[in-house]
Amino acid sequence: MSSSQKLILDKLTSILSETDNSKSAELLKMVEGAGRTFVGGAGRSLLVSRFFAMRLVHAGYNVSMIGEVVTPSIKAGDLLLLVSGSGGTETLLPFVKKAKLVGAKLVVISMKKSSPMAEAADLTIQIGNDNSFPLTHGMPMGSQFELSTLIFLEAAIADLIFAKGLTEEGMRAIHANLE
């Protein structure tokens, strides 16, 4: 293993050990109870949110990415899940307002416990804690948050797979075949 790989893995292990992993079960319960789940983020957090949305689709859930031209309108009983390191991403705040206005639930995954999005959220999942993300040479501009969030969400999917008895074959049957 290279020294850079060790740096990254050690940092992610540290952040995830400081994360309240019981929030994963709360997240999955909210997804299960939602009519539909809408997922989004901005920048690299958007990419992480796409990983999670794809896995939820593979698990049989009705999921849409916000901002796509084919995304339907959000309604009461639906769930909006946003990944935002700061919890205050300006381009995402109108989605928070709209979701709350129509009576949808909101989950925010952030490195901040308190933020504009957290104030409106039904569930805030803080990755790490307020001191988990010092500047780290070799892990620039949010890498620590995004990679930790990706692992947190992949572990949530693993929990879902075990809880629902999902199989690789069943999930693969739902996987996109127009790619």
The 8 nearest C-alpha neighbors of each residue, nearest first, counted from 0:
[[1, 4, 2, 5, 3, 6, 8, 7],
 [0, 2, 4, 3, 5, 6, 7, 8],
 [1, 3, 5, 4, 6, 0, 7, 8],
 [4, 2, 6, 1, 5, 7, 137, 0],
 [5, 3, 1, 7, 6, 2, 8, 0],
 [4, 6, 2, 8, 3, 7, 9, 1],
 [7, 5, 3, 9, 4, 8, 2, 10],
 [8, 6, 10, 4, 5, 9, 11, 3],
 [9, 7, 11, 5, 10, 6, 12, 4],
 [10, 8, 12, 6, 7, 11, 5, 13],
 [9, 11, 13, 7, 8, 12, 6, 14],
 [12, 10, 14, 8, 13, 9, 147, 15],
 [13, 11, 9, 15, 10, 14, 8, 16],
 [12, 14, 10, 16, 11, 15, 9, 17],
 [15, 13, 127, 11, 17, 16, 12, 131],
 [14, 16, 18, 17, 12, 13, 127, 11],
 [15, 17, 13, 14, 18, 12, 127, 19],
 [16, 18, 127, 14, 15, 128, 13, 19],
 [19, 17, 127, 15, 126, 16, 20, 14],
 [20, 18, 21, 22, 17, 125, 126, 127],
 [19, 21, 22, 23, 18, 24, 151, 15],
 [22, 20, 23, 19, 24, 25, 18, 26],
 [23, 21, 25, 20, 24, 19, 26, 124],
 [22, 24, 26, 21, 25, 20, 155, 27],
 [25, 23, 27, 26, 22, 21, 28, 155],
 [26, 24, 22, 28, 23, 27, 29, 21],
 [25, 27, 23, 29, 24, 28, 22, 30],
 [26, 28, 30, 24, 29, 25, 31, 23],
 [29, 27, 31, 25, 26, 30, 24, 32],
 [28, 30, 32, 26, 27, 31, 33, 25],
 [31, 29, 27, 33, 32, 28, 26, 36],
 [30, 32, 28, 29, 33, 27, 60, 34],
 [33, 31, 29, 30, 28, 34, 76, 77],
 [34, 32, 77, 30, 35, 31, 78, 76],
 [33, 35, 77, 76, 32, 36, 78, 61],
 [34, 36, 77, 61, 33, 62, 78, 37],
 [35, 37, 78, 62, 77, 79, 61, 63],
 [36, 38, 79, 63, 64, 62, 78, 80],
 [39, 37, 80, 64, 81, 79, 65, 63],
 [40, 38, 81, 65, 45, 48, 64, 82],
 [39, 41, 45, 82, 44, 81, 83, 48],
 [40, 42, 45, 44, 43, 39, 83, 91],
 [41, 43, 45, 44, 40, 46, 47, 83],
 [42, 44, 46, 45, 41, 47, 145, 40],
 [43, 45, 47, 40, 46, 42, 41, 82],
 [46, 44, 40, 41, 48, 43, 42, 47],
 [45, 47, 43, 49, 44, 48, 50, 42],
 [48, 46, 44, 50, 49, 45, 149, 43],
 [47, 49, 45, 51, 46, 50, 39, 44],
 [50, 48, 52, 46, 47, 51, 53, 45],
 [51, 49, 47, 53, 48, 52, 54, 46],
 [50, 52, 54, 48, 49, 53, 55, 152],
 [53, 51, 49, 55, 54, 50, 48, 56],
 [54, 52, 56, 50, 51, 55, 49, 57],
 [53, 55, 57, 51, 56, 52, 58, 50],
 [56, 54, 58, 52, 57, 53, 60, 51],
 [55, 57, 60, 59, 53, 58, 54, 62],
 [58, 56, 170, 54, 55, 59, 173, 174],
 [57, 59, 55, 56, 60, 170, 54, 165],
 [58, 60, 56, 57, 55, 61, 173, 170],
 [61, 59, 56, 55, 62, 58, 57, 35],
 [60, 62, 35, 36, 56, 59, 63, 34],
 [63, 61, 36, 37, 60, 35, 56, 52],
 [64, 62, 37, 70, 65, 38, 36, 61],
 [63, 65, 38, 37, 39, 67, 66, 70],
 [66, 64, 39, 67, 38, 37, 63, 70],
 [65, 67, 64, 68, 70, 39, 69, 63],
 [66, 68, 70, 69, 65, 64, 63, 71],
 [67, 69, 70, 66, 71, 65, 64, 63],
 [70, 68, 67, 71, 66, 63, 64, 65],
 [69, 71, 67, 68, 63, 65, 64, 72],
 [72, 70, 69, 73, 63, 68, 65, 67],
 [73, 71, 74, 70, 65, 37, 98, 69],
 [72, 74, 77, 71, 98, 103, 75, 101],
 [75, 73, 101, 77, 103, 76, 72, 102],
 [74, 76, 102, 103, 77, 101, 73, 104],
 [75, 77, 103, 34, 33, 74, 78, 102],
 [76, 78, 35, 34, 103, 33, 75, 74],
 [79, 77, 36, 104, 103, 33, 105, 37],
 [78, 80, 37, 105, 38, 36, 104, 106],
 [81, 79, 106, 38, 107, 105, 37, 78],
 [80, 82, 39, 107, 40, 38, 83, 108],
 [83, 81, 108, 40, 44, 107, 109, 48],
 [84, 82, 86, 109, 85, 40, 108, 44],
 [83, 85, 109, 110, 86, 144, 82, 111],
 [86, 84, 87, 83, 111, 109, 110, 88],
 [87, 85, 83, 114, 116, 109, 84, 88],
 [86, 88, 85, 115, 89, 116, 114, 92],
 [87, 89, 91, 90, 86, 85, 92, 83],
 [90, 88, 92, 91, 87, 93, 86, 41],
 [89, 91, 88, 92, 93, 41, 94, 87],
 [92, 90, 94, 89, 88, 93, 95, 40],
 [91, 93, 95, 94, 89, 90, 96, 88],
 [94, 92, 96, 95, 91, 97, 90, 89],
 [95, 93, 97, 92, 96, 91, 98, 90],
 [96, 94, 92, 98, 93, 97, 99, 91],
 [95, 97, 93, 99, 94, 98, 100, 92],
 [98, 96, 100, 94, 99, 95, 93, 101],
 [99, 97, 103, 95, 100, 101, 96, 94],
 [98, 100, 102, 96, 97, 101, 103, 95],
 [101, 99, 97, 98, 102, 96, 103, 95],
 [102, 100, 98, 99, 75, 74, 103, 97],
 [103, 101, 75, 99, 100, 98, 74, 104],
 [102, 104, 75, 77, 98, 76, 78, 99],
 [105, 103, 78, 121, 79, 77, 102, 99],
 [104, 106, 79, 120, 121, 78, 80, 107],
 [107, 105, 80, 122, 120, 123, 121, 79],
 [108, 106, 123, 81, 80, 82, 124, 109],
 [109, 107, 124, 82, 123, 125, 83, 81],
 [110, 108, 84, 125, 83, 111, 86, 126],
 [109, 111, 84, 126, 125, 85, 127, 144],
 [112, 110, 109, 113, 125, 85, 129, 114],
 [111, 113, 125, 114, 110, 117, 123, 109],
 [114, 112, 111, 117, 118, 115, 86, 116],
 [113, 115, 117, 86, 116, 87, 118, 111],
 [114, 116, 118, 87, 117, 86, 119, 113],
 [117, 115, 86, 114, 118, 119, 87, 120],
 [118, 116, 120, 114, 119, 115, 113, 123],
 [117, 119, 115, 116, 120, 114, 113, 121],
 [118, 120, 117, 116, 121, 115, 95, 105],
 [121, 119, 117, 105, 122, 106, 118, 123],
 [120, 122, 105, 106, 104, 119, 123, 117],
 [123, 121, 106, 120, 107, 124, 105, 26],
 [124, 122, 107, 117, 106, 108, 120, 125],
 [125, 123, 108, 107, 126, 22, 109, 122],
 [124, 126, 109, 110, 112, 111, 108, 127],
 [125, 127, 110, 18, 109, 124, 128, 148],
 [128, 126, 18, 14, 17, 131, 15, 125],
 [127, 129, 131, 130, 17, 126, 125, 110],
 [128, 130, 131, 111, 110, 127, 112, 132],
 [129, 131, 128, 132, 133, 127, 110, 14],
 [132, 130, 128, 127, 129, 14, 133, 17],
 [131, 133, 130, 134, 143, 129, 144, 135],
 [134, 132, 135, 131, 130, 143, 129, 136],
 [133, 135, 132, 136, 139, 138, 140, 137],
 [136, 134, 138, 133, 137, 139, 132, 143],
 [135, 137, 138, 134, 139, 133, 6, 140],
 [136, 138, 139, 135, 3, 6, 7, 134],
 [139, 137, 142, 135, 136, 143, 140, 7],
 [140, 138, 142, 141, 137, 136, 135, 134],
 [139, 141, 142, 138, 143, 134, 144, 135],
 [140, 142, 144, 143, 139, 145, 138, 84],
 [141, 143, 145, 138, 144, 139, 140, 146],
 [142, 144, 141, 146, 145, 147, 138, 11],
 [145, 143, 147, 141, 142, 146, 148, 84],
 [144, 146, 148, 142, 147, 143, 44, 149],
 [145, 147, 149, 148, 143, 144, 142, 150],
 [148, 146, 150, 144, 149, 145, 11, 143],
 [149, 147, 151, 145, 146, 150, 144, 152],
 [148, 150, 146, 152, 147, 151, 47, 153],
 [149, 151, 153, 147, 148, 152, 154, 146],
 [152, 150, 148, 154, 149, 153, 147, 155],
 [153, 151, 155, 149, 154, 150, 148, 51],
 [152, 154, 150, 156, 155, 151, 149, 157],
 [153, 155, 157, 151, 152, 156, 150, 158],
 [156, 154, 152, 158, 153, 157, 23, 159],
 [157, 155, 159, 153, 154, 158, 160, 152],
 [156, 158, 154, 160, 159, 155, 153, 161],
 [159, 157, 155, 161, 156, 160, 162, 154],
 [158, 160, 156, 162, 157, 161, 163, 155],
 [161, 159, 165, 157, 163, 158, 162, 164],
 [160, 162, 164, 158, 159, 163, 157, 165],
 [163, 161, 159, 160, 164, 158, 165, 157],
 [164, 162, 165, 160, 161, 159, 158, 58],
 [163, 165, 161, 160, 162, 166, 159, 158],
 [166, 164, 160, 163, 169, 161, 167, 170],
 [167, 165, 169, 168, 170, 164, 160, 171],
 [166, 168, 170, 169, 171, 165, 172, 160],
 [169, 167, 171, 166, 170, 172, 165, 173],
 [170, 168, 166, 172, 171, 167, 165, 173],
 [169, 171, 57, 167, 172, 173, 168, 58],
 [170, 172, 174, 168, 173, 169, 167, 57],
 [171, 173, 169, 170, 174, 168, 57, 175],
 [172, 174, 171, 170, 57, 175, 169, 56],
 [175, 173, 171, 172, 57, 176, 170, 56],
 [176, 174, 177, 173, 178, 172, 171, 57],
 [175, 177, 178, 174, 173, 172, 171, 57],
 [178, 176, 175, 174, 173, 172, 171, 53],
 [177, 176, 175, 174, 173, 171, 53, 172]]
